[in-house]
């Protein structure tokens, strides 16, 4: 994937890269170790980009989390903009995004896809049909859907077989979120 940012602004980190951020002077004097993105970046900003194969998409700037790889499914906090690998069936309608880099530290910042055609890590042993709903049945990975585990606003774009080594699936995203309580 070779996304080119189309939102007009100079100085943004590229989609597949991470930003180490910096410690603002006010936090250094107080002893805090909380980094913020390097300006002109800011937490939670949303940009648009285009790829010649996958088309247009939207991305949000979020802090990283351990064990993240390109294509990981994460949920994020809309106040602190921190991420966690998407948990299995939490019944909380948290927003979901797809990691575009191996952003593995809470002190670094990276882009996460929230709309468009995404390449997502999947459970290797599952086969997914085109236009099928998806869920999180293994932490941080897409799989078939299940009650209370479904990702709303996400749909399989092309058949993904359970062939050994087949670890990704193309998914159409539209600001996805985890399924809330099911009665």
N, CA, C and O atoms as a DFTB+ gen file, in Angstrom:
732 C
 N C O
     1  1       0.851      -1.174       0.000
     2  2       0.000       0.000       0.000
     3  2       0.892       1.231       0.000
     4  3       1.806       1.369       0.813
     5  1       0.601       2.101      -0.922
     6  2       1.398       3.326      -1.047
     7  2       0.472       4.531      -1.008
     8  3       0.283       5.216      -2.013
     9  1      -0.102       4.782       0.160
    10  2      -1.029       5.898       0.286
    11  2      -0.301       7.230       0.206
    12  3       0.772       7.405       0.784
    13  1      -0.904       8.166      -0.521
    14  2      -0.413       9.536      -0.616
    15  2      -1.438      10.432       0.050
    16  3      -2.617      10.404      -0.306
    17  1      -0.999      11.223       1.010
    18  2      -1.911      12.113       1.736
    19  2      -2.434      13.177       0.785
    20  3      -1.660      13.819       0.075
    21  1      -3.753      13.363       0.772
    22  2      -4.373      14.357      -0.101
    23  2      -4.911      15.564       0.667
    24  3      -5.207      16.597       0.068
    25  1      -5.038      15.440       1.983
    26  2      -5.472      16.566       2.799
    27  2      -4.364      17.620       2.727
    28  3      -3.206      17.313       3.010
    29  1      -4.707      18.869       2.350
    30  2      -3.654      19.866       2.133
    31  2      -2.988      20.351       3.424
    32  3      -3.609      21.044       4.230
    33  1      -1.723      19.980       3.608
    34  2      -0.913      20.417       4.746
    35  2       0.486      19.853       4.550
    36  3       0.639      18.741       4.043
    37  1       1.477      20.585       4.935
    38  2       2.864      20.113       4.847
    39  2       3.303      19.587       6.213
    40  3       2.747      19.981       7.238
    41  1       4.289      18.709       6.231
    42  2       4.921      18.294       7.470
    43  2       4.301      17.115       8.182
    44  3       4.646      16.852       9.334
    45  1       3.387      16.386       7.533
    46  2       2.778      15.237       8.189
    47  2       3.612      13.991       7.966
    48  3       4.207      13.816       6.903
    49  1       3.655      13.127       8.968
    50  2       4.334      11.844       8.848
    51  2       3.561      10.996       7.833
    52  3       2.331      11.032       7.798
    53  1       4.283      10.237       7.014
    54  2       3.644       9.416       5.990
    55  2       2.804       8.305       6.625
    56  3       3.042       7.915       7.768
    57  1       1.826       7.802       5.878
    58  2       0.854       6.830       6.387
    59  2       1.513       5.594       7.008
    60  3       1.062       5.139       8.058
    61  1       2.551       5.044       6.404
    62  2       3.159       3.806       6.894
    63  2       4.249       4.035       7.945
    64  3       4.924       3.084       8.341
    65  1       4.433       5.268       8.401
    66  2       5.480       5.589       9.374
    67  2       4.875       5.954      10.721
    68  3       3.669       6.172      10.839
    69  1       5.735       6.017      11.737
    70  2       5.300       6.472      13.057
    71  2       6.028       7.759      13.415
    72  3       7.074       8.074      12.847
    73  1       5.465       8.492      14.359
    74  2       6.037       9.748      14.839
    75  2       6.427       9.561      16.297
    76  3       5.592       9.174      17.115
    77  1       7.679       9.830      16.633
    78  2       8.148       9.668      18.009
    79  2       7.567      10.712      18.946
    80  3       7.625      10.543      20.164
    81  1       7.003      11.798      18.401
    82  2       6.431      12.844      19.240
    83  2       7.509      13.544      20.048
    84  3       8.702      13.384      19.788
    85  1       7.076      14.321      21.028
    86  2       8.022      15.017      21.896
    87  2       7.363      15.304      23.234
    88  3       6.141      15.240      23.364
    89  1       8.181      15.620      24.222
    90  2       7.689      15.993      25.542
    91  2       7.565      17.509      25.585
    92  3       8.580      18.198      25.491
    93  1       6.354      18.057      25.725
    94  2       6.210      19.507      25.818
    95  2       6.946      20.035      27.050
    96  3       7.038      19.330      28.055
    97  1       7.468      21.257      26.991
    98  2       8.204      21.811      28.138
    99  2       7.427      21.753      29.455
   100  3       8.017      21.521      30.511
   101  1       6.121      21.959      29.399
   102  2       5.325      21.947      30.629
   103  2       5.314      20.574      31.289
   104  3       5.249      20.480      32.514
   105  1       5.378      19.493      30.482
   106  2       5.370      18.150      31.067
   107  2       6.748      17.762      31.580
   108  3       6.856      17.021      32.557
   109  1       7.805      18.254      30.935
   110  2       9.164      17.948      31.382
   111  2       9.388      18.491      32.790
   112  3       9.934      17.800      33.650
   113  1       8.964      19.730      33.020
   114  2       9.167      20.339      34.341
   115  2       8.329      19.668      35.426
   116  3       8.696      19.704      36.600
   117  1       7.209      19.059      35.044
   118  2       6.366      18.397      36.042
   119  2       6.757      16.937      36.245
   120  3       6.210      16.268      37.122
   121  1       7.713      16.427      35.430
   122  2       8.146      15.043      35.566
   123  2       7.311      14.061      34.758
   124  3       7.535      12.854      34.848
   125  1       6.356      14.544      33.971
   126  2       5.510      13.676      33.162
   127  2       6.301      13.121      31.974
   128  3       7.228      13.767      31.486
   129  1       5.937      11.935      31.517
   130  2       6.576      11.343      30.346
   131  2       5.581      11.193      29.193
   132  3       5.788      10.371      28.301
   133  1       4.519      11.973      29.208
   134  2       3.497      11.902      28.173
   135  2       3.936      12.687      26.947
   136  3       4.122      13.902      27.007
   137  1       4.100      11.976      25.829
   138  2       4.491      12.647      24.597
   139  2       3.251      13.111      23.838
   140  3       2.152      12.589      24.026
   141  1       3.453      14.087      22.993
   142  2       2.420      14.553      22.078
   143  2       2.996      14.476      20.675
   144  3       4.215      14.498      20.504
   145  1       2.129      14.385      19.661
   146  2       2.644      14.320      18.292
   147  2       3.426      15.585      17.921
   148  3       3.176      16.670      18.446
   149  1       4.371      15.411      17.008
   150  2       5.156      16.537      16.520
   151  2       4.268      17.430      15.652
   152  3       3.650      16.937      14.708
   153  1       4.188      18.752      15.951
   154  2       3.365      19.639      15.118
   155  2       3.825      19.588      13.657
   156  3       5.021      19.460      13.396
   157  1       2.904      19.686      12.713
   158  2       1.516      20.114      12.841
   159  2       0.540      18.994      13.192
   160  3      -0.672      19.197      13.123
   161  1       1.048      17.807      13.571
   162  2       0.169      16.710      13.957
   163  2      -0.473      16.992      15.308
   164  3       0.097      17.700      16.139
   165  1      -1.662      16.434      15.525
   166  2      -2.296      16.504      16.837
   167  2      -3.130      15.247      17.049
   168  3      -3.635      14.676      16.082
   169  1      -3.284      14.805      18.292
   170  2      -3.993      13.555      18.578
   171  2      -5.416      13.566      18.024
   172  3      -6.154      14.536      18.195
   173  1      -5.783      12.487      17.366
   174  2      -7.140      12.331      16.868
   175  2      -7.434      13.022      15.549
   176  3      -8.568      12.976      15.072
   177  1      -6.436      13.664      14.947
   178  2      -6.694      14.322      13.665
   179  2      -7.025      13.274      12.609
   180  3      -6.496      12.163      12.643
   181  1      -7.892      13.627      11.681
   182  2      -8.303      12.728      10.610
   183  2      -7.873      13.352       9.289
   184  3      -8.103      14.535       9.038
   185  1      -7.247      12.532       8.452
   186  2      -6.817      12.997       7.140
   187  2      -7.328      12.045       6.069
   188  3      -7.794      10.945       6.365
   189  1      -7.233      12.483       4.833
   190  2      -7.586      11.642       3.694
   191  2      -6.326      11.332       2.911
   192  3      -5.399      12.139       2.851
   193  1      -6.306      10.141       2.307
   194  2      -5.188       9.733       1.460
   195  2      -5.734       8.825       0.370
   196  3      -6.848       8.310       0.467
   197  1      -4.932       8.638      -0.667
   198  2      -5.356       7.801      -1.785
   199  2      -4.237       6.845      -2.169
   200  3      -3.058       7.196      -2.120
   201  1      -4.623       5.631      -2.552
   202  2      -3.703       4.601      -3.002
   203  2      -4.134       4.192      -4.410
   204  3      -5.334       4.080      -4.660
   205  1      -3.194       3.962      -5.348
   206  2      -3.585       3.607      -6.712
   207  2      -4.353       2.291      -6.808
   208  3      -5.125       2.104      -7.749
   209  1      -4.162       1.385      -5.868
   210  2      -4.874       0.106      -5.877
   211  2      -6.128       0.136      -5.021
   212  3      -7.181      -0.332      -5.452
   213  1      -6.032       0.683      -3.808
   214  2      -7.124       0.614      -2.844
   215  2      -8.032       1.835      -2.840
   216  3      -9.072       1.818      -2.181
   217  1      -7.673       2.885      -3.551
   218  2      -8.521       4.065      -3.644
   219  2      -8.395       5.002      -2.459
   220  3      -7.390       4.988      -1.747
   221  1      -9.420       5.817      -2.251
   222  2      -9.418       6.829      -1.194
   223  2      -9.751       6.209       0.162
   224  3     -10.492       5.230       0.255
   225  1      -9.181       6.808       1.211
   226  2      -9.419       6.309       2.565
   227  2      -9.199       7.432       3.565
   228  3      -8.621       8.468       3.238
   229  1      -9.675       7.209       4.805
   230  2      -9.461       8.153       5.896
   231  2      -8.626       7.480       6.977
   232  3      -8.709       6.270       7.187
   233  1      -7.815       8.297       7.662
   234  2      -6.918       7.811       8.698
   235  2      -6.975       8.739       9.896
   236  3      -7.146       9.949       9.749
   237  1      -6.829       8.158      11.100
   238  2      -6.830       8.926      12.332
   239  2      -5.481       8.728      13.023
   240  3      -4.921       7.633      12.991
   241  1      -4.958       9.791      13.650
   242  2      -3.673       9.729      14.342
   243  2      -3.895       9.293      15.792
   244  3      -4.586       9.966      16.556
   245  1      -3.291       8.145      16.158
   246  2      -3.486       7.568      17.487
   247  2      -2.152       7.110      18.074
   248  3      -1.186       6.879      17.347
   249  1      -2.118       6.983      19.399
   250  2      -0.949       6.441      20.090
   251  2      -0.893       4.931      19.887
   252  3      -1.919       4.293      19.653
   253  1       0.297       4.366      19.974
   254  2       0.472       2.937      19.735
   255  2       0.213       2.080      20.964
   256  3      -0.070       2.578      22.053
   257  1       0.320       0.761      20.748
   258  2       0.167      -0.219      21.824
   259  2       1.053      -1.420      21.496
   260  3       1.251      -1.745      20.325
   261  1       1.582      -2.075      22.517
   262  2       2.463      -3.228      22.335
   263  2       1.806      -4.288      21.457
   264  3       0.585      -4.449      21.469
   265  1       2.620      -5.003      20.701
   266  2       2.217      -6.120      19.829
   267  2       1.464      -5.686      18.578
   268  3       0.921      -6.538      17.875
   269  1       1.412      -4.404      18.280
   270  2       0.743      -3.936      17.061
   271  2       1.611      -4.239      15.851
   272  3       2.818      -3.998      15.862
   273  1       0.981      -4.772      14.805
   274  2       1.638      -4.964      13.514
   275  2       0.774      -4.289      12.460
   276  3      -0.375      -3.935      12.728
   277  1       1.319      -4.111      11.269
   278  2       0.530      -3.535      10.180
   279  2      -0.687      -4.427       9.956
   280  3      -0.542      -5.635       9.769
   281  1      -1.875      -3.851       9.975
   282  2      -3.114      -4.599       9.777
   283  2      -3.803      -5.023      11.056
   284  3      -4.885      -5.607      11.001
   285  1      -3.206      -4.747      12.216
   286  2      -3.859      -5.090      13.489
   287  2      -5.161      -4.324      13.652
   288  3      -5.281      -3.176      13.224
   289  1      -6.131      -4.975      14.277
   290  2      -7.403      -4.344      14.597
   291  2      -7.292      -3.787      16.013
   292  3      -7.002      -4.523      16.955
   293  1      -7.523      -2.482      16.157
   294  2      -7.454      -1.852      17.472
   295  2      -8.754      -1.130      17.779
   296  3      -9.493      -0.739      16.875
   297  1      -9.023      -0.961      19.064
   298  2     -10.062      -0.042      19.501
   299  2      -9.327       1.155      20.080
   300  3      -8.174       1.046      20.497
   301  1     -10.007       2.303      20.102
   302  2      -9.323       3.482      20.627
   303  2     -10.246       4.334      21.480
   304  3     -11.467       4.328      21.331
   305  1      -9.601       5.071      22.387
   306  2     -10.303       5.971      23.294
   307  2     -10.414       7.322      22.594
   308  3      -9.407       7.872      22.149
   309  1     -11.616       7.856      22.494
   310  2     -11.830       9.112      21.760
   311  2     -11.497      10.348      22.585
   312  3     -11.650      11.468      22.099
   313  1     -11.049      10.167      23.811
   314  2     -10.621      11.293      24.644
   315  2      -9.100      11.367      24.717
   316  3      -8.519      12.437      24.532
   317  1      -8.452      10.227      24.987
   318  2      -6.994      10.202      25.127
   319  2      -6.294       9.796      23.833
   320  3      -5.089      10.001      23.690
   321  1      -7.042       9.223      22.892
   322  2      -6.528       8.748      21.603
   323  2      -5.489       7.642      21.763
   324  3      -4.578       7.506      20.946
   325  1      -5.638       6.854      22.831
   326  2      -4.813       5.676      23.049
   327  2      -5.495       4.472      22.413
   328  3      -6.710       4.473      22.219
   329  1      -4.714       3.447      22.090
   330  2      -5.257       2.256      21.442
   331  2      -5.040       1.021      22.304
   332  3      -4.170       0.991      23.174
   333  1      -5.852       0.005      22.039
   334  2      -5.633      -1.337      22.574
   335  2      -5.960      -2.303      21.447
   336  3      -6.805      -2.007      20.601
   337  1      -5.306      -3.444      21.427
   338  2      -5.686      -4.446      20.431
   339  2      -7.132      -4.824      20.704
   340  3      -7.511      -5.047      21.854
   341  1      -7.936      -4.896      19.660
   342  2      -9.372      -5.166      19.826
   343  2      -9.577      -6.475      20.569
   344  3      -9.060      -7.522      20.179
   345  1     -10.339      -6.391      21.641
   346  2     -10.618      -7.560      22.477
   347  2     -11.780      -8.358      21.900
   348  3     -12.554      -7.854      21.087
   349  1     -11.887      -9.592      22.327
   350  2     -12.954     -10.479      21.875
   351  2     -14.234     -10.178      22.639
   352  3     -14.264     -10.303      23.863
   353  1     -15.288      -9.786      21.938
   354  2     -16.618      -9.660      22.507
   355  2     -16.758      -8.902      23.801
   356  3     -17.230      -9.469      24.787
   357  1     -16.367      -7.646      23.841
   358  2     -16.456      -6.880      25.073
   359  2     -17.822      -6.221      25.269
   360  3     -18.090      -5.672      26.338
   361  1     -18.673      -6.265      24.274
   362  2     -20.001      -5.651      24.320
   363  2     -19.951      -4.139      24.526
   364  3     -20.928      -3.540      24.975
   365  1     -18.833      -3.535      24.204
   366  2     -18.711      -2.082      24.295
   367  2     -18.605      -1.537      22.879
   368  3     -17.732      -1.965      22.124
   369  1     -19.462      -0.614      22.502
   370  2     -19.436      -0.100      21.128
   371  2     -18.290       0.888      20.902
   372  3     -18.523       2.041      20.540
   373  1     -17.051       0.431      21.117
   374  2     -15.877       1.270      20.950
   375  2     -15.522       1.409      19.467
   376  3     -15.758       0.489      18.683
   377  1     -14.950       2.565      19.078
   378  2     -14.526       2.709      17.690
   379  2     -13.342       1.792      17.384
   380  3     -12.526       1.488      18.254
   381  1     -13.271       1.361      16.130
   382  2     -12.249       0.435      15.661
   383  2     -11.447       1.094      14.556
   384  3     -11.984       1.887      13.783
   385  1     -10.160       0.769      14.476
   386  2      -9.303       1.252      13.401
   387  2      -8.286       0.159      13.064
   388  3      -8.087      -0.780      13.834
   389  1      -7.646       0.301      11.898
   390  2      -6.663      -0.671      11.430
   391  2      -5.284      -0.015      11.396
   392  3      -5.114       1.037      10.779
   393  1      -4.297      -0.631      12.057
   394  2      -2.943      -0.082      12.142
   395  2      -2.277      -0.065      10.770
   396  3      -2.324      -1.048      10.030
   397  1      -1.664       1.055      10.448
   398  2      -0.944       1.197       9.185
   399  2       0.562       1.059       9.374
   400  3       1.310       1.053       8.396
   401  1       1.016       0.946      10.622
   402  2       2.436       0.762      10.929
   403  2       2.542      -0.098      12.183
   404  3       1.552      -0.332      12.876
   405  1       3.753      -0.562      12.461
   406  2       3.997      -1.331      13.685
   407  2       4.241      -0.329      14.816
   408  3       5.354      -0.211      15.328
   409  1       3.194       0.378      15.187
   410  2       3.248       1.429      16.207
   411  2       3.076       0.760      17.570
   412  3       1.958       0.624      18.065
   413  1       4.198       0.341      18.175
   414  2       4.141      -0.548      19.343
   415  2       4.346       0.130      20.696
   416  3       4.441      -0.557      21.713
   417  1       4.416       1.450      20.731
   418  2       4.638       2.123      22.017
   419  2       3.582       3.196      22.254
   420  3       3.160       3.884      21.325
   421  1       3.166       3.328      23.498
   422  2       2.173       4.336      23.862
   423  2       2.737       5.750      23.742
   424  3       1.993       6.726      23.840
   425  1       4.046       5.864      23.530
   426  2       4.681       7.178      23.401
   427  2       4.930       7.568      21.947
   428  3       5.500       8.625      21.676
   429  1       4.504       6.717      21.010
   430  2       4.645       7.046      19.593
   431  2       3.264       7.165      18.960
   432  3       2.275       6.672      19.503
   433  1       3.209       7.818      17.819
   434  2       1.945       8.118      17.141
   435  2       1.981       7.564      15.730
   436  3       3.021       7.591      15.072
   437  1       0.844       7.061      15.265
   438  2       0.768       6.514      13.915
   439  2      -0.631       6.645      13.346
   440  3      -1.588       6.971      14.049
   441  1      -0.719       6.381      12.044
   442  2      -2.011       6.456      11.349
   443  2      -2.732       5.117      11.426
   444  3      -2.124       4.052      11.320
   445  1      -4.034       5.202      11.612
   446  2      -4.914       4.034      11.675
   447  2      -6.079       4.281      10.725
   448  3      -6.710       5.338      10.770
   449  1      -6.364       3.308       9.865
   450  2      -7.407       3.482       8.856
   451  2      -8.795       3.331       9.467
   452  3      -9.050       2.418      10.253
   453  1      -9.702       4.264       9.083
   454  2     -11.081       4.228       9.593
   455  2     -12.122       4.203       8.480
   456  3     -13.308       4.022       8.757
   457  1     -11.703       4.383       7.222
   458  2     -12.649       4.229       6.112
   459  2     -11.886       3.849       4.855
   460  3     -10.683       4.081       4.738
   461  1     -12.619       3.257       3.919
   462  2     -12.024       2.822       2.657
   463  2     -11.720       1.337       2.671
   464  3     -12.103       0.615       3.592
   465  1     -11.019       0.889       1.624
   466  2     -10.648      -0.517       1.487
   467  2      -9.355      -0.757       2.249
   468  3      -8.323      -0.167       1.928
   469  1      -9.406      -1.620       3.256
   470  2      -8.251      -1.862       4.135
   471  2      -7.769      -3.301       4.011
   472  3      -8.550      -4.211       3.732
   473  1      -6.477      -3.490       4.221
   474  2      -5.903      -4.826       4.314
   475  2      -5.723      -5.101       5.807
   476  3      -4.961      -4.417       6.490
   477  1      -6.442      -6.118       6.300
   478  2      -6.548      -6.371       7.731
   479  2      -6.012      -7.760       8.067
   480  3      -6.217      -8.712       7.313
   481  1      -5.320      -7.869       9.209
   482  2      -4.862      -9.175       9.685
   483  2      -6.067     -10.010      10.074
   484  3      -7.010      -9.508      10.686
   485  1      -6.034     -11.312       9.710
   486  2      -7.151     -12.195      10.037
   487  2      -6.648     -13.460      10.710
   488  3      -5.462     -13.783      10.651
   489  1      -7.551     -14.157      11.338
   490  2      -7.251     -15.460      11.892
   491  2      -6.949     -16.383      10.714
   492  3      -7.767     -16.496       9.801
   493  1      -5.791     -17.044      10.716
   494  2      -5.337     -17.846       9.567
   495  2      -6.272     -18.990       9.214
   496  3      -6.387     -19.353       8.044
   497  1      -6.929     -19.552      10.188
   498  2      -7.707     -20.770       9.961
   499  2      -9.118     -20.523       9.462
   500  3      -9.887     -21.471       9.303
   501  1      -9.480     -19.260       9.210
   502  2     -10.846     -19.000       8.761
   503  2     -10.870     -18.582       7.300
   504  3      -9.946     -17.947       6.792
   505  1     -11.955     -18.959       6.648
   506  2     -12.232     -18.545       5.289
   507  2     -13.369     -17.530       5.369
   508  3     -14.350     -17.751       6.079
   509  1     -13.242     -16.431       4.652
   510  2     -14.268     -15.393       4.699
   511  2     -14.822     -15.143       3.298
   512  3     -14.062     -14.953       2.348
   513  1     -16.137     -15.144       3.175
   514  2     -16.796     -14.913       1.901
   515  2     -16.930     -13.414       1.633
   516  3     -17.005     -12.612       2.564
   517  1     -16.958     -13.050       0.361
   518  2     -17.179     -11.651       0.000
   519  2     -18.515     -11.189       0.556
   520  3     -19.479     -11.953       0.580
   521  1     -18.574      -9.955       0.997
   522  2     -19.775      -9.316       1.564
   523  2     -20.201      -9.881       2.911
   524  3     -21.313      -9.615       3.367
   525  1     -19.332     -10.656       3.554
   526  2     -19.657     -11.221       4.865
   527  2     -19.334     -10.210       5.967
   528  3     -18.402      -9.414       5.856
   529  1     -20.130     -10.268       7.026
   530  2     -19.843      -9.465       8.219
   531  2     -18.610     -10.053       8.898
   532  3     -18.303     -11.232       8.726
   533  1     -17.910      -9.230       9.665
   534  2     -16.708      -9.692      10.364
   535  2     -16.819      -9.411      11.850
   536  3     -17.636      -8.605      12.294
   537  1     -15.981     -10.094      12.602
   538  2     -15.936      -9.904      14.045
   539  2     -14.526     -10.082      14.547
   540  3     -13.609     -10.372      13.779
   541  1     -14.358      -9.905      15.843
   542  2     -13.067     -10.124      16.488
   543  2     -13.232     -11.342      17.388
   544  3     -13.838     -11.263      18.456
   545  1     -12.678     -12.481      16.935
   546  2     -12.756     -13.722      17.702
   547  2     -11.405     -14.085      18.302
   548  3     -11.308     -14.980      19.141
   549  1     -10.352     -13.375      17.859
   550  2      -9.000     -13.487      18.407
   551  2      -8.499     -12.061      18.577
   552  3      -8.689     -11.237      17.683
   553  1      -7.867     -11.751      19.693
   554  2      -7.437     -10.387      19.984
   555  2      -6.648      -9.785      18.818
   556  3      -5.647     -10.347      18.373
   557  1      -7.117      -8.631      18.334
   558  2      -6.415      -7.885      17.296
   559  2      -6.564      -8.393      15.879
   560  3      -5.960      -7.840      14.961
   561  1      -7.377      -9.461      15.674
   562  2      -7.530     -10.052      14.343
   563  2      -8.989     -10.114      13.922
   564  3      -9.879     -10.268      14.759
   565  1      -9.229      -9.995      12.625
   566  2     -10.574     -10.148      12.059
   567  2     -10.839     -11.629      11.826
   568  3      -9.928     -12.392      11.504
   569  1     -12.088     -12.022      11.992
   570  2     -12.521     -13.394      11.722
   571  2     -13.980     -13.343      11.316
   572  3     -14.513     -12.267      11.041
   573  1     -14.628     -14.489      11.276
   574  2     -16.059     -14.522      11.027
   575  2     -16.783     -13.836      12.176
   576  3     -16.204     -13.622      13.241
   577  1     -18.012     -13.501      11.966
   578  2     -18.771     -12.774      12.969
   579  2     -19.345     -13.700      14.031
   580  3     -19.484     -14.905      13.823
   581  1     -19.667     -13.118      15.153
   582  2     -20.305     -13.862      16.229
   583  2     -21.084     -12.885      17.084
   584  3     -20.725     -11.710      17.155
   585  1     -22.135     -13.338      17.730
   586  2     -22.954     -12.462      18.551
   587  2     -22.118     -11.761      19.614
   588  3     -21.409     -12.408      20.384
   589  1     -22.204     -10.451      19.651
   590  2     -21.462      -9.664      20.614
   591  2     -20.018      -9.405      20.220
   592  3     -19.305      -8.680      20.915
   593  1     -19.585      -9.985      19.120
   594  2     -18.199      -9.859      18.673
   595  2     -18.091      -9.156      17.322
   596  3     -16.987      -8.978      16.808
   597  1     -19.192      -8.766      16.757
   598  2     -19.225      -8.203      15.412
   599  2     -18.657      -6.789      15.354
   600  3     -18.807      -5.998      16.285
   601  1     -18.005      -6.498      14.239
   602  2     -17.521      -5.147      13.970
   603  2     -18.536      -4.495      13.038
   604  3     -18.667      -4.887      11.878
   605  1     -19.238      -3.517      13.541
   606  2     -20.221      -2.788      12.742
   607  2     -19.476      -1.829      11.822
   608  3     -18.471      -1.249      12.231
   609  1     -19.949      -1.649      10.578
   610  2     -19.291      -0.743       9.644
   611  2     -18.078      -1.364       8.980
   612  3     -17.183      -0.649       8.530
   613  1     -18.036      -2.708       8.913
   614  2     -16.944      -3.415       8.240
   615  2     -17.523      -4.623       7.511
   616  3     -18.384      -5.326       8.040
   617  1     -17.040      -4.854       6.288
   618  2     -17.570      -5.907       5.439
   619  2     -16.429      -6.479       4.597
   620  3     -15.600      -5.719       4.097
   621  1     -16.372      -7.793       4.430
   622  2     -15.328      -8.416       3.612
   623  2     -15.499      -7.969       2.159
   624  3     -16.598      -8.043       1.610
   625  1     -14.412      -7.505       1.542
   626  2     -14.466      -7.017       0.167
   627  2     -14.219      -8.127      -0.855
   628  3     -14.820      -8.121      -1.930
   629  1     -13.346      -9.071      -0.531
   630  2     -13.002     -10.156      -1.458
   631  2     -12.783     -11.437      -0.661
   632  3     -12.352     -11.394       0.491
   633  1     -13.080     -12.564      -1.275
   634  2     -12.938     -13.858      -0.619
   635  2     -11.533     -14.016      -0.042
   636  3     -10.541     -13.697      -0.696
   637  1     -11.466     -14.510       1.183
   638  2     -10.183     -14.805       1.831
   639  2     -10.219     -16.252       2.285
   640  3     -11.030     -16.622       3.134
   641  1      -9.351     -17.064       1.725
   642  2      -9.352     -18.485       2.052
   643  2      -8.614     -18.762       3.358
   644  3      -7.932     -17.898       3.908
   645  1      -8.772     -19.990       3.834
   646  2      -8.094     -20.423       5.056
   647  2      -6.760     -21.075       4.726
   648  3      -6.196     -21.788       5.556
   649  1      -6.255     -20.838       3.530
   650  2      -4.986     -21.403       3.091
   651  2      -3.866     -21.050       4.070
   652  3      -3.801     -19.927       4.570
   653  1      -2.998     -22.006       4.337
   654  2      -1.857     -21.755       5.232
   655  2      -1.072     -20.552       4.735
   656  3      -0.763     -20.449       3.548
   657  1      -0.758     -19.664       5.628
   658  2      -0.009     -18.469       5.271
   659  2      -0.874     -17.293       4.836
   660  3      -0.369     -16.178       4.705
   661  1      -2.153     -17.515       4.611
   662  2      -3.049     -16.427       4.206
   663  2      -3.461     -15.673       5.467
   664  3      -4.358     -16.115       6.184
   665  1      -2.818     -14.541       5.744
   666  2      -3.009     -13.860       7.022
   667  2      -3.741     -12.530       6.919
   668  3      -3.943     -11.859       7.931
   669  1      -4.141     -12.138       5.712
   670  2      -4.853     -10.865       5.569
   671  2      -6.134     -11.037       4.768
   672  3      -6.326     -12.026       4.061
   673  1      -6.997     -10.048       4.901
   674  2      -8.244     -10.001       4.159
   675  2      -8.520      -8.538       3.817
   676  3      -8.180      -7.640       4.586
   677  1      -9.138      -8.305       2.659
   678  2      -9.537      -6.949       2.302
   679  2     -10.917      -6.689       2.892
   680  3     -11.856      -7.457       2.684
   681  1     -11.020      -5.586       3.634
   682  2     -12.266      -5.235       4.315
   683  2     -12.623      -3.796       3.980
   684  3     -11.769      -2.910       4.012
   685  1     -13.894      -3.571       3.656
   686  2     -14.373      -2.210       3.428
   687  2     -14.779      -1.639       4.784
   688  3     -15.589      -2.231       5.498
   689  1     -14.207      -0.478       5.133
   690  2     -14.470       0.170       6.417
   691  2     -15.292       1.435       6.225
   692  3     -15.100       2.168       5.256
   693  1     -16.196       1.683       7.143
   694  2     -16.938       2.942       7.190
   695  2     -17.084       3.341       8.652
   696  3     -18.123       3.116       9.272
   697  1     -16.006       3.946       9.200
   698  2     -15.951       4.350      10.611
   699  2     -16.460       3.217      11.511
   700  3     -17.465       3.382      12.202
   701  1     -15.776       2.075      11.507
   702  2     -16.247       0.889      12.232
   703  2     -16.205       1.037      13.746
   704  3     -15.480       1.865      14.297
   705  1     -17.010       0.204      14.397
   706  2     -17.015       0.137      15.860
   707  2     -17.452      -1.259      16.288
   708  3     -18.122      -1.970      15.540
   709  1     -17.061      -1.639      17.502
   710  2     -17.450      -2.931      18.046
   711  2     -18.943      -2.934      18.339
   712  3     -19.542      -1.899      18.631
   713  1     -19.522      -4.110      18.254
   714  2     -20.947      -4.265      18.539
   715  2     -21.197      -4.032      20.007
   716  3     -20.436      -4.491      20.859
   717  1     -22.261      -3.322      20.301
   718  2     -22.645      -3.080      21.689
   719  2     -23.408      -4.255      22.265
   720  3     -23.398      -5.357      21.716
   721  1     -24.057      -4.002      23.361
   722  2     -24.803      -5.056      24.067
   723  2     -25.848      -5.711      23.159
   724  3     -26.551      -5.035      22.409
   725  1     -25.930      -7.008      23.244
   726  2     -26.917      -7.787      22.501
   727  2     -27.870      -8.381      23.517
   728  3     -27.449      -9.074      24.442
   729  1     -29.183      -8.104      23.343
   730  2     -30.117      -8.627      24.338
   731  2     -30.734      -9.925      23.925
   732  3     -31.542     -10.487      24.663
